[in-house]
């Protein structure tokens, strides 16, 4: 093959990128392409992070003798247009699971067939491709995590692909296909790989430490996994034989689990996964707004929500607590909470965000749908000294120790901090 186009989507990396590696082996010239799709909406946090990821990808491609073509429009139309312009015989793209991604893949297949261009999709967004493991070896998908976890561990994982050493662009590509980019700061593959390397010594204590909210010893690689700056398969390979790997691999498996759920249930973002779940939600717009702003009067909830506002990220234990408080205590629809998280989170994607929200709300894959998290008990257990709360709720900064979790029991309420919501 003389020329191939690689359409980057959620695989913004050169290491263990199956589509890029295959193109580098099969074609003399490779055109790396990213298309900014105006039909996709993303919050400012994710847009900024995406720009940094693309900046780093461009630099990595240039180090290998190529560059990143960036266009704006419909990814299908632009991919085919580029392929025809450069005389490409094939297009490679990572397979994905959302309804949008699968529709894009279907339209791309039709457009390529019409132009006699070969299209090949590659696994790489997850460790185990959705549908690769099924209950009893038959149809359907895993609806409960634990049996999926067992099947996932037993499945033969694909080999990790190396990064191409060199790539060659076709000659005389239009200058308008390229854009100048500022230096990347926190986003991108280079930052992701450095972060993972620095964090790996913490793996041995992951099981004990990952729920300690104030310690903040989680890996924080989820935004990089979302954009594909890190390959989940490569991450699994790097941790697999290290002490403490099991609990961390289990978290990677949860990510795969929700991707296979979304693959089977494309309406995960808008419809209850369990059809029998009652529509019991209340219209509490004031309470919802107080929750969004971190002014519920429940310190551990407010700390989590303010971390989200400040950082575009939230500790996973805080995500469970704040989501349970909104749905199980305030009775507000999980979709409202999920949408707020999706707008602000750097790692917000449909599968994990809405899968977890439905799990907490009791409409999804939890085998105990009536489970609820008591925010005060959770606070005392996972933030026993109150340091996490004091970090994000400055009105309570002077309250010592665990008393910060129940300020309403103090002789006088803290100035400027609200009383707990009453419905």
C-alpha positions in Angstrom: 0.0 0.0 0.0 1.4 3.4 -1.0 -0.7 5.7 1.2 -3.0 5.2 4.2 -4.9 7.7 6.3 -5.2 7.2 10.1 -8.2 9.0 11.6 -7.5 9.8 15.2 -10.5 9.9 17.5 -10.1 8.8 21.1 -6.6 7.4 20.6 -4.4 10.4 20.7 -1.1 8.6 21.1 1.7 7.0 19.1 2.5 4.2 21.6 0.2 1.1 21.4 -1.9 2.7 18.8 -3.0 -0.3 16.7 -4.4 1.8 13.8 -1.2 3.8 13.5 1.1 0.8 13.9 -0.8 -1.1 11.2 -0.6 1.8 8.8 3.1 2.3 9.4 3.7 -1.4 8.6 1.5 -1.5 5.5 1.9 1.9 3.8 4.8 3.8 2.4 3.2 7.1 3.4 0.8 7.8 6.3 -1.5 10.8 6.8 -2.4 11.2 10.5 -5.7 13.1 10.6 -7.9 14.6 13.3 -11.2 16.2 12.4 -12.8 18.7 14.8 -16.5 17.8 14.7 -18.8 20.8 15.4 -21.7 18.4 16.2 -19.9 17.2 19.3 -20.4 19.3 22.4 -17.8 19.4 25.3 -17.3 21.6 28.2 -14.5 24.2 28.3 -12.3 22.0 30.6 -12.4 19.1 28.1 -11.9 21.3 25.1 -8.8 22.9 26.6 -7.4 19.5 27.6 -8.1 18.1 24.1 -6.1 21.0 22.6 -3.1 20.1 24.7 -3.5 16.4 23.8 -3.5 17.3 20.1 -0.5 19.6 20.6 1.5 16.8 22.1 0.4 14.3 19.4 1.5 16.7 16.7 4.9 17.0 18.4 5.3 13.2 18.6 4.4 12.7 15.0 6.8 15.4 13.9 9.6 13.6 15.9 8.9 10.6 13.6 9.0 12.6 10.4 5.2 13.2 10.0 2.7 15.8 11.2 -0.9 16.0 12.2 -3.5 17.1 9.7 -6.3 19.0 11.4 -9.6 19.9 9.7 -13.0 20.9 10.8 -16.3 19.4 9.7 -17.9 16.0 9.4 -15.2 13.4 10.1 -16.6 11.0 7.5 -16.7 13.6 4.7 -13.3 15.1 5.6 -11.6 11.7 5.9 -12.8 10.6 2.5 -11.9 14.0 1.0 -8.3 13.7 2.4 -8.0 10.1 1.3 -9.0 10.9 -2.3 -6.7 14.0 -2.4 -3.7 12.0 -1.4 -4.6 8.8 -3.3 -4.9 6.7 -0.2 -5.9 3.1 -0.6 -7.1 2.7 3.0 -8.3 4.4 6.1 -7.7 3.1 9.7 -9.7 4.1 12.7 -10.1 2.9 16.3 -13.4 1.2 17.0 -15.5 2.9 19.7 -18.7 2.1 21.5 -21.0 5.1 21.8 -24.0 5.5 19.5 -22.3 8.5 17.9 -19.0 6.6 17.3 -20.8 3.6 15.8 -22.9 5.7 13.5 -19.7 7.5 12.4 -18.1 4.1 11.7 -21.2 2.9 9.7 -21.2 6.1 7.6 -17.5 5.9 7.0 -17.8 2.3 5.9 -20.5 3.3 3.4 -18.6 6.3 2.1 -15.4 4.3 1.7 -17.2 1.5 -0.1 -18.6 4.1 -2.5 -15.1 5.4 -3.3 -13.4 2.0 -3.3 -11.3 2.9 -0.3 -10.5 0.1 2.2 -11.7 0.8 5.8 -10.3 -1.1 8.8 -11.2 -0.6 12.4 -8.9 -1.5 15.3 -9.4 -2.3 19.0 -7.6 0.0 21.4 -10.2 2.1 23.3 -10.6 -0.7 25.8 -8.4 -3.6 27.0 -10.9 -6.3 26.0 -13.1 -5.3 23.0 -16.8 -5.1 23.7 -18.5 -8.3 22.7 -15.2 -10.3 23.0 -16.5 -12.0 26.2 -20.1 -12.9 26.6 -22.1 -14.8 29.3 -21.9 -18.5 28.7 -20.2 -17.9 25.4 -23.5 -16.9 23.8 -25.2 -13.7 23.0 -26.0 -10.8 25.1 -23.6 -9.0 27.4 -22.6 -9.0 31.0 -25.0 -7.1 33.2 -23.2 -7.8 36.5 -19.6 -6.8 37.1 -18.2 -9.8 39.0 -18.7 -12.5 36.3 -17.5 -10.0 33.8 -14.3 -9.5 35.9 -13.7 -13.3 35.9 -14.2 -13.6 32.2 -12.1 -10.5 31.5 -9.2 -11.8 33.5 -9.3 -15.1 31.6 -9.5 -13.6 28.1 -6.4 -13.5 26.0 -5.4 -9.9 25.7 -3.9 -8.6 22.5 -0.1 -7.7 22.3 1.0 -4.2 23.0 2.1 -2.3 19.9 5.3 -0.3 19.8 5.4 3.3 18.6 6.4 3.7 14.9 10.0 4.8 14.6 9.5 6.7 11.4 6.5 8.0 9.4 6.5 9.7 6.0 3.8 12.1 4.8 2.9 12.3 1.1 4.6 15.2 -0.7 3.1 18.7 -1.1 0.1 18.5 1.3 -1.8 21.8 1.5 -0.5 24.1 4.2 -4.1 24.8 5.2 -4.3 21.3 6.5 -1.9 22.0 9.4 -2.1 24.4 12.3 0.4 25.9 14.7 -0.1 24.9 18.3 1.3 26.4 21.6 3.3 24.2 23.9 1.3 21.6 25.8 1.1 21.9 29.6 -0.8 19.1 31.4 -2.4 17.2 28.5 -1.2 14.7 26.0 0.6 11.4 25.8 4.0 12.7 27.0 2.5 14.1 30.2 0.4 10.9 30.7 3.3 8.5 30.4 5.4 10.6 32.9 2.5 10.7 35.3 2.0 7.0 35.2 5.7 6.4 35.7 5.8 8.7 38.7 2.8 7.1 40.2 3.6 3.4 39.7 5.6 3.2 43.1 2.2 3.9 44.8 0.6 0.8 43.3 1.6 -1.5 46.2 -0.6 0.7 48.5 -3.4 1.3 46.1 -5.9 -1.0 47.7 -5.4 0.7 51.1 -5.0 4.3 49.9 -7.3 4.9 46.9 -10.3 5.7 49.0 -8.4 8.1 51.3 -9.9 11.4 50.1 -7.4 13.8 51.6 -4.3 11.7 50.6 -5.2 12.0 46.9 -3.1 8.9 46.0 -5.2 7.8 43.0 -3.4 7.7 39.7 -5.4 10.5 38.1 -4.9 9.0 34.7 -8.6 8.8 33.8 -8.6 12.0 31.6 -5.7 10.5 29.6 -7.5 7.2 29.2 -10.6 9.1 28.0 -8.7 10.8 25.2 -6.5 7.8 24.5 -3.3 9.5 25.4 -2.7 6.3 27.4 -3.6 2.9 26.0 -5.5 1.0 28.7 -3.8 -2.2 27.4 -0.4 -0.6 27.8 -1.3 0.5 31.3 -2.4 -3.0 32.2 0.8 -4.4 30.9 2.9 -2.0 32.9 1.1 -2.8 36.2 0.3 -6.5 35.7 3.2 -8.1 37.5 3.7 -5.5 40.2 2.6 -5.8 43.8 -0.9 -4.4 44.3 -1.8 -4.8 40.7 -5.1 -6.6 41.3 -7.2 -3.8 42.8 -6.0 -1.4 40.1 -6.6 -3.8 37.3 -10.1 -4.2 38.7 -10.7 -0.5 38.2 -9.5 -0.8 34.6 -11.9 -3.7 34.2 -14.8 -1.5 35.5 -14.0 0.9 32.6 -14.2 -2.0 30.1 -17.4 -3.2 31.8 -19.3 0.0 31.2 -18.0 0.2 27.6 -19.5 -3.2 26.9 -22.7 -2.1 28.6 -22.9 1.1 26.4 -22.1 -1.0 23.3 -25.2 -3.2 24.1 -27.4 -0.3 25.4 -26.7 2.8 23.4 -29.3 4.8 25.3 -27.4 4.6 28.6 -27.1 8.4 28.8 -30.9 9.0 28.7 -32.8 5.8 29.6 -32.8 3.7 32.7 -30.9 0.5 32.1 -33.3 -1.4 34.3 -36.6 -0.9 32.6 -38.4 -1.8 35.9 -36.8 1.1 37.7 -39.5 3.5 38.8 -39.5 7.1 37.6 -39.5 8.5 41.1 -37.6 11.8 40.6 -38.6 15.1 42.0 -38.4 18.5 40.4 -36.1 20.3 42.9 -34.4 23.0 40.8 -33.2 25.0 43.9 -31.7 21.9 45.5 -30.0 20.9 42.2 -28.5 24.3 41.9 -27.2 24.3 45.5 -25.7 20.9 44.8 -24.0 22.1 41.6 -22.5 25.0 43.5 -21.4 23.1 46.5 -23.8 24.8 48.9 -25.9 22.0 50.2 -24.8 22.4 53.8 -23.3 18.9 53.9 -19.5 19.5 54.0 -18.3 16.3 52.3 -20.8 16.8 49.5 -19.9 20.4 49.1 -16.2 19.6 49.1 -16.6 17.2 46.3 -18.7 19.5 44.2 -16.2 22.4 44.7 -13.3 20.2 43.7 -15.1 19.5 40.5 -15.7 23.2 39.8 -12.1 24.1 40.6 -10.2 21.2 38.9 -12.5 19.6 36.4 -11.9 16.4 38.3 -13.2 14.7 41.5 -12.0 12.0 43.8 -13.8 8.8 43.0 -15.2 8.3 46.5 -16.5 11.9 46.3 -18.2 11.0 43.1 -20.1 8.2 44.8 -21.0 10.3 47.8 -22.2 13.4 45.8 -24.2 11.3 43.3 -25.9 9.3 46.0 -26.8 12.5 47.9 -28.4 14.0 44.8 -30.4 10.9 43.8 -31.1 9.1 47.0 -31.3 12.0 49.5 -32.6 14.8 47.3 -34.5 12.6 44.9 -33.2 14.5 41.9 -33.0 12.7 38.5 -29.6 11.0 37.8 -29.6 12.5 34.3 -29.3 16.0 35.7 -26.3 15.0 37.9 -24.7 13.0 35.1 -25.0 15.9 32.7 -23.4 18.3 35.2 -20.5 15.9 35.7 -20.2 15.3 31.9 -20.0 19.1 31.3 -17.2 19.7 33.8 -15.1 16.5 34.1 -11.9 16.2 32.1 -12.5 12.4 32.0 -16.2 12.7 31.2 -17.3 10.1 28.7 -20.7 8.5 28.1 -19.8 4.9 29.2 -18.2 5.6 32.6 -20.0 8.7 33.6 -23.6 7.6 32.9 -22.9 4.0 33.8 -21.7 5.0 37.2 -24.5 7.5 37.7 -27.1 4.8 36.9 -25.3 2.4 39.3 -25.5 4.9 42.1 -29.1 5.9 41.3 -30.3 2.3 41.3 -31.4 2.3 37.7 -28.3 0.6 36.3 -26.0 -2.4 37.0 -25.9 -2.4 40.8 -27.1 -5.7 42.2 -28.3 -3.7 45.2 -30.3 -0.9 43.6 -31.6 0.5 46.9 -28.1 1.1 48.2 -27.4 4.6 49.5 -24.3 6.2 50.9 -24.8 8.1 54.1 -22.6 11.2 53.5 -21.7 11.7 57.2 -20.6 8.1 57.7 -18.7 8.2 54.5 -17.0 11.4 55.5 -15.9 10.0 58.9 -14.6 6.8 57.2 -12.8 8.2 54.2 -11.9 11.7 55.5 -11.5 11.0 59.2 -9.4 14.1 60.0 -11.5 16.4 57.8 -8.6 17.6 55.7 -10.4 17.0 52.4 -13.3 19.1 53.4 -11.1 21.9 54.7 -9.2 21.9 51.5 -12.2 22.8 49.4 -14.6 24.5 51.8 -12.8 27.5 53.1 -15.7 28.6 55.3 -14.9 25.5 57.5 -11.2 25.9 57.5 -11.0 26.8 61.1 -13.0 23.9 62.4 -10.6 21.3 63.8 -10.7 17.5 63.3 -13.7 15.5 62.4 -16.1 18.2 63.8 -15.9 19.8 60.3 -18.2 17.0 59.0 -21.1 18.1 61.3 -20.8 21.9 61.7 -24.4 22.1 62.7 -23.5 20.5 66.0 -21.2 23.4 66.9 -22.4 26.1 69.4 -22.8 28.5 66.5 -23.0 27.7 62.7 -19.9 28.8 60.7 -20.3 32.2 59.2 -21.1 32.1 55.5 -21.8 28.4 55.4 -25.4 27.2 54.7 -27.5 25.0 56.9 -28.2 21.5 55.4 -30.9 21.5 52.7 -34.4 20.5 53.9 -36.9 19.2 51.4 
